[in-house]
Amino acid sequence: MRQIENPIQADWSELLRRPTKTVDAIEATVNQVFNNVRKNGDKAIIKYTSRFDGVELTSNSVSETEIKLASEAVSIDLKRAIQIAKSNIERFHKAQKADKVYVETMNGVECWQEKRPIQKVGLYIPGGTAPLFSTVLMLAIPAQIAGCKAIVLCSPPNKEGKIANEILYTAQLCGITKIIKVGGIQAIAGLTFGTESIPQVYKIFGPGNQFVTVAKQLATKYGVAIDMPAGPSELLVMADESANPAYVASDLLSQAEHGSDSQVILVSTSKFFAEEVNNEVTKQLAVLPRKSMATDAINNSKSIVVDDYETALKLINQYGPEHFIVVTKDNDYFINNVENAGSVFIGDYTPESAGDYASGTNHTLPTNGFSKAYSGVNLDSFTKSITFQKISKEGLLNIGNSIELMAEAEGLQAHKNAITIRLKDLK
């Protein structure tokens, strides 16, 4: 990792730039796929699956037999681990259920808000270099708790035309039965427009590479909502000399191995500690199975040394990390003052991997600085808030004149008349 000491604030934007392609560089490809899928449906889906995934499929749909065989192939130990994770994730997301909000704003004027599930949702599960069955838990569990009626899961097939056994086992464990073998841009396009085999949905969830991220953003132009712009994974660690350099290095590498376009950043107030971490990164990187991919990510990454916590905090909030680990002598300073982060991990014994798998929080988080405005996936992501109001005769007498005056001031006479005609009858 390249080490930078006390960079001036004017250089922070360039220093913290993500190693991602511009939207312009890939939008043409995404548009082409979208237009083809919109026009030709499954015919286009099959074409792109052959081109991008290298497999010819006779059917996109996963059968019950495939799910059964896949589930039998998953080891007992892994099943137990997945079930523990499922239990924790369920417990945390069930706790997010909100009660009906009711207020009588003035005599005779009742207002309330209730949650309703989004009826049709699509879950995108990456399956390329690492089949992310953990993401099935993170998306399917809150979707089921929220009460979504139609849940469609899409994941790319391998060269044998299969979806990873672990993904299929986890999907059936979470009650998902509609599973489609399709990935990448074409999956997002299929969920956006609907095809012969892929149902159209109202909202699309799930992480992916830069092409999937742009595809999701394009889906919004066609009236389909998305969870957030979620692209290549990233991690920022704030650590000082009180932290364990080996632990910090392991956390940095845990995100670096996601992909060549991932980014990890170390911020520290100790030059000596930053150098220790760099040495540990080199040592641990040498024995990783995904060494090549992690190396590419490390080459995109930085170790930044600053003078004090205050400067570190400003830099962290400007970056807006997806994952933020803090291991310092004063963790509370960062916990209480961080403003932009997807998910925060505190102390020596809270590795980011815990949130990725089994602690209970959701790992589908905003990247690329979008944590400045977006939340990670949670129960509310799968619901809508609908407001209700009921006004009695007394209530209309109390509020009516105010509405008339405001409507008239805006030049909206029909709005005023809707009140006046009722007030005349009441008086």
N, C-alpha and C positions, 0 to 999 in steps of 0.2 A: 504494500500500500504506500502510495506517495504521501510523505509527511510534509505538512505545511504549518509554519509557525506564525502566529499572530497576523493573519491576513487582515488587511484593512477592509472596513465594511463595504466600501465601494466595489470591492472585488468579490463579495460574497455570492452574488447572483450567478456569476460565471463559475465560481468554485463549486457551487452546489447544483449545477446543471445536471439533469438526469441524462444517462446515455441512451436516450430513446430517439427514434427517427421522428421527423416532423410528420404531422398528419398529412400534409400535401404529398409526402413521399409514398404513402401507401393508400391514400383515399381513392385513387383511380382504380386500383385493383379491387378494393372493397365495393365500389360502385358497380363495377363490371359484374361481379358475382351476384350482388343484390338484384341487378336488373335481369340477369339470366334466371335466377331462382323465381323471381316474381312472374316472369313470363312462362317459364317451362317447368316449374315445380320439381317433382321428384326426378325427372329426366336430367335436370341441371344438377341436382344434389348428387346423383349417381356419378355424373361426369366429374364433379369436383372431388368426390371421395376417391375416385380412381386416380386423379391427377395428384392430389395433395397427400393422400394416405396410402396410395399404392396398392389398393385392393378393390376388386370388383365384387359388388354385393348383389345378391338376388333379392334381398329384403333388408330394409333399414331397421325393422323392428326386432327387438330382443324377445325371444319366445320364453314361455314359462319353463320349458325344458332347459334352455340355456341358463336361466337364473338358478334353477335347481342344481344343475351340474356345477356351476360356478361356486355356489354356496358350499357344496360338499367338498370342493377343492381347497377351501380356506382352512388353515390349521385351527385347532381348538384354542391354542394360546392366543392367536391373533383375534379370533372371534371374541374371546373374553376381554381383550384390550379394547376392541371396538365397542363392546357393550358397556364397559366402564365409562369410556368417553361419551357415549350416547346418553348415559344416565346423568353425567355432570352437565352436559350441554342442555339437556331437557330441563334440569333443575334450574339452571340460570335463566333460561329463556321463558319458562313458565312464570318465574318471578317478575317478568316484565309486563305481565298482563295489567292493563289499566282499567280502573273502574269507570263507570259512566260519570261524566262531569255535569252537574246540574246546578243552575243558578237562577233565582228569580231576580232579574236585574232591576225591576221596580214592580210595584203592585200590579198584578195581572199580566206581567210579561215574563214568561218562562223560557229559558234557553238551556239546551243541553247538548252534549256531544257524546257520540258512541262510536266505537270501532267496528268496522266491518271488514271481513277478509277480502283480499283481491281474489276474484273467482278463478282466473286462469294464469298460472305462472310457469315460466320455463327456467330450468336449472341447467347451467352449462358447467360441465365437469371436465377440466383439462385431462388429457390422457396421453400426452406425447412422451417426453423424456421421463416423466414421473406421473403415474396414474393417481390422481389426488382423490382417493376414496374418502379422506378426511373431509373434503369439501362437500361431499354428499351429506354428511352429518350436519355441517354448518348451515346448509341451505334447506334440506328436507325437513329437519326437525322443527325449526320455527315456522315453516310453511304448514306443517301438519298441526302444530299448536294453534296457529292463527285460524285454521279452518278453511284453507284454500281448497276449492272443490276439484279443480283439475291441476295436477302437477305433472309436468312433462320434463324428463331428464334426457339431455343430449350429451354424448361423449364420443370422441373419435375412436374408430376401430383400429386394431393393430393390423399387421400385414396378413394375419390369418383371418381377418374379418371378425375378430372378437373384441369385446370390451373386457378390461381386466376383471378377473374373478372377484377381487376385493371391492371394486366399484359395484358390481352386481349384487354381491352379498349385502353390502351396506345399504344399497337402495331398497332391497326387499325387506331388510330389517327395519327400515324407516317407513315402510308401507308404500313405496313407489313402485308402480306396476307398468307405467308407460315410459319405456326406455328406448331411445332411438340411437342407432349407430351413425352418428354424424358429428363432425367437429369443425372447428375453425369458422371462417366467415360464413360458409354455407349453412352451418347450424344456426347462427344468429339470424341469417336471412330467412331460413325455414320457419323459425319461431315468429318472425316478424310478419310474414305474409301468409303462412300456412301452406302446406302442400298436401298431396294425397296421403302421405304417411305422417306428416308432422303437423300437429294442431297449432293453430295461431294462438298466441297468448297475449295477455295485457301487460305483463312486466317480465323482464329477463334479468336473471341473477347469475353471478359467477365470475371468477377471474379468468384471465387468459393472456395470450401474448399481445403484442402491439396491434396485430391485425384484428384480433377479437375485440380489443378495446375500441378501435375505430369503428368496427362493425356495430357494436352496441350503441355508440354515439349516433351512427347513421340511422339506427332503428328508431330513435326518438323522432326523426323527421317524418316517420310514417305512423306516428301516434302510439308507439309502444314505449312504455316507460322502462327504465333500467335502474338497478340498484345504485350504481355509481360508476365513474370511470375507474376501473381497476386493472392496471397493467402489470408490468414486471415488478417483482417483489423488491422491497427495500427495507433497510434497517439502519437506525442511527443509535449508537451506544454512547452515553455520557458516563465516563468513568474517570476516577482519579486514583491516586496511589493506594487508596484503601481497598481497591478492587483486586480480584485475582486475574492476572493477565491471561492465564490459560483459559479460564472461563470466558473471558471477553472474546478471546480469539475464536473459541468454539462457537460462540453466538454469531460472530461476524461471518464465519464460514457456513453456518447453518442456513443463512440466507443467500450467500454467494453461490451455493450449489444449486439453487433453483434454476438459474439460467445465465447465459452469457450476458444478457442485458439487465441483470439484477445489479443493484448498487448497495454497498454498505459503507457507513461512515463512522469513524471513531472521533469523538470530541473529548479532549482531556485538558486538564489544567497542569499536567505533569509531562514534560518532554521525556523524562526517563521512563515513565510508565508507558507512554505511547510507543517507545522503541522496544520495550519488553513485549508488548502486544504484537508488534510487527514481527518480531523474532518467533513468537509462538504461532502466528499465522503461517509463516513459512514452514515451520516444523510440522504442523498439523495438516497443512495443505498437501504435503508430499505423499501422504498415505491415504488420501481420500479417493474412493472409486470414481467420483465425478470430478477428478482433479482438473481436467482440461476446461470444463465449463466453469468451475469455481475460479480458476485462474483468470479467465476472461473477465469475470465479474470483479475480481480483486483489482485487476488493471483499471477498472472504471471507478475504483473506490479511493477514499482518502482518509488520512489520519490528520486531524486538525488540532493543533495545540493553541490554547488561548490563555490569557492571564488570570481570568477569574470566572466565577459562576455566572455573574450577571451577563458577561459577554457571551458565554456559552449558551445561556438561555435565549438570548436574542437570536443567535445563529440557529438554534434548534427550531424556534418558532418561525423563522423565515423559511427554513427547509420544509417544515410540516411533514415529518416522517410517517410512513405507514406503521412501522413498528418502532417503539422508542424504549430502550432499556436504560435505566438509571441506576448506577452503583457508585455512590459517593459517600463522603462523610456527612453530607446533609441532604439526603434524598427528599425530605419534605419540601425543601426549597423548590425543587423541580416539580414535584407532584402538585404543589399548590399553585405554581405559576405557569406551567406549560399550557399553552392555548391551542396549539395545532399538532395533533398526533392522532393516529388511528387507534392504537392500543398501546398501553404503557405497562412495562414489566419492571418490578422494583426489587432490587437487592441481588446478592450473589446467587441465591437459590431459586430464582424465577427466570429460567431461560425462555427465550421467545418460543422455543419448541413446545413448551407447555400450552401456550395459547393456540398454537397451530393444531394441536391434537386433542387435548383431554381435560384442560382445567375447567372449561365451561364457557369461556367467552368465545365470541365468533372470530374466525380468522379471515373472513372476507372483508377487506378493509380498503379505504381509499389510498391510492398511490399518486405519485407524480405531483405532490403538493396539494392534492384535492382534499386532504384532511383539514385544510383551512376553511372549508365550507361544507364538507360531507361527513356523515357519520359512517361507521362500519355497519354491516348488516346486523339487524336486531329484529325482535318480534314486530315492531312497528313497521319495518320494511315491507311486511307482507299484509299490512292492513291499510285501510283508509279511515280517516276521521270524518264522520258525517255529523253536521250540526243540525239541530232541530229547534223549532221555536213554536210556541203556542201563546196567542194573545187573547185575553178575555175582553168582554165589553169594557170593563173597568180599565183594563190595560190600554186599550186603544184610546180611550178618553184621556188617559194620562200621557201617552206618548205621541198621539196623533198630531197635535199642533206643531211639535218640533219637527216631525217628518215633513209636514206641509211646507214649513218655512225653508227647510233645507232643500227640498225638491224645487221649490220656486226659485231659490237663489241659483240653482244649477241650470235653470231653464228647462226643466223636465216636467211639463205640465201634466202629462198622463200619470206620472208617479204621484203627483200631488192629488189628482182627481181620485186615484184609487183609495186614498185616505178620506178625502172630503165627502165622497158619496156615502161612506159608512158613518162618518161622524154626524152627518145630517139625519140619518135614520136613528141614531142613538140619542140625539138631542131632541 
